[in-house]
C-alpha cells in the first residue's frame, strides 16, 4: 500500500496548555473544518477525550456523504495526540497533532500519513488538492482565532 504524508506547522501566540485544549476539544474540529464539507460530529460533544476514545462524524466529500470514525490511539497532554481512522474514506489515515513551546507561544504541528483507494492518480487529481484546500482553510481560521505570527508551508510527500 502506497502511503502519502501531509505536514504542516503553525506558530500560535498562546501557551501550549491553551492550544492543546483547543485542539483536543472535538467541537472545535467542527469550528475549523470548511463549511463545504458539511462536517457534523455524531458522538456526544461533551465526551471526555482520552486514549481509546472513538468519535463518529458525518461529512460530504465531493458531494458524497461519508461516515468517519476516529480513535485516539496516543494521548500525551499537552505535547501530542494521535487519531486514527477506524472507519471512513481512506485506506489509512493516522493524524499526529504535536504541540511544542517556542518563542513565548506554541507550534502546533500536523503530520498525517494516509493511503487512498485508487492509488497515485486519485491522490494527485483529487485527494491532495482537497487536503490542501481543507488545511489551508483550517490555517486561515486558526490565524483568525489565534493571530499566528508565522505560517509554514504544507508539504505532501510520497512514501
N, C-alpha and C positions, 0 to 999 in steps of 0.2 A: 504494500500500500504506500503510495507516494504521499508524503506529508508536506505541508507548507507552514510557514511561520510568519506571523504578523507581530511586529514590535513597535511600541510607541512609549514615550515618556513625557511627562509634563511637570514643570515646577509650579507648585501652588503655594502662595504666601500664607500658609496656615500650619499649625502644629500637626504632627503626624497623627496623634490621637483623634483629632477632629476629622482629618481626611480619611483615615481608616474607618471611622464611624460612619461617615457619609457613604463610602463605597460598600460597606458591609450591610447597609440597610436596604433590603430588597425594594422598598418603594422608591428609592432614589434611582434604581435602574429604569423604572418607568419614566422618571423625570428626564434622564439623559439619553433616552432612546428616541430616534427620529419618529415624528408622528406618522409618516407614510408606512411604517411597519405595523401600525395598529397594535402595538405591544400591550399585553394585559397579563398581569400576574393572576394565576388561578388559585394558588395556595393562600392560606390566611396571611394577610400582610403583617400581622402582629407577631409572626413566628420568630422565635429566637434562633439566630444563625449560629451554627457550631459545626464541627466535623460530623459528617453523616447527614446533615440537613439536606433534604430534597425540596426543590422549588419547581413548581409547574407553571408554564407560561403558554400563552397563545399569541401568535403574531402572523403577519402576512408577508411572504417573500415573493416578490414579483406576482402579486395577486393571489397566490395560493395560501390558504390558511394552513398553518403548521402548529402542531403541539410540540413543545420542547420541555424536557425535564433536565435540570442540572442537579448535581450532587456536590456538596462541598467535601472535597477529599483531603484538603490540608487547611488547617485553621490555626494561624500563629499570630494573634493580635499583639501589637499593632504593626507587625512588619510584613505579613503577607497572608493571602489565602488563595486557594486554587479551587475552581469549579470545573467539573467535567460533565459533558452532555451524556446523559444515560438514555435519552430518547430524543430524537429530533432529526433535522435535515442532513447533518454531516455524518460521514463515516467515523470521524474522530473530531472532537473539539475539547481541548484542555486549555483553560484560560487561567494563567497565573497573574495575580494582582500583587504588586510589590509597593512598599512604602518606606522610603528612607529619608532621614533628616538631612537637609543641606541648606546652607546659607539662610538660616532663620525660617525655612519653610520645609516643604515636603516634596520629594519627587515621587509622583505616582506613576508606576510603570505597568505596562500590559505586555505579556508575552503569550501569544495564542499559537498553539500547534494544532493544525487541523488537516483533515483529508476530506475530499469531496467525492460524491458519486459522479461518474462520468469522466474523471481524470483531468488531464492537463488542459484540454480545450475548454471544458466547463469552468475550470479555475480561472483561466485567462480572460474569457469572454464575459463571464457572469459573476463568479464569486469574488474575485479580487476587486473588481470595480465596486461591487456592492459593499464589501467590507470597508474599502477606502472611504466611500461616501458615508457609511454609518459612523466610522471612527472619527472622521472629520467633523461631522455634526456633533458628536459627543464632545470633542475637544473644544469646539466653539461654545457649546453650552457650559462646559466647565470653566472656560475663560470668562463667560458672563457671570457665573456663580461665584468664582473664587478670584478672578482677575489675575491669572498667572502671568509671570514675567517672561518666561522663555518656553517656547514650544520646540520639541524635537520632531523631525520628520517621521512619518510612518514608513516602515520598511516591510516588504514581502520578500521571503527567501524560500526557495525550493530546497527540500532535503532529499 
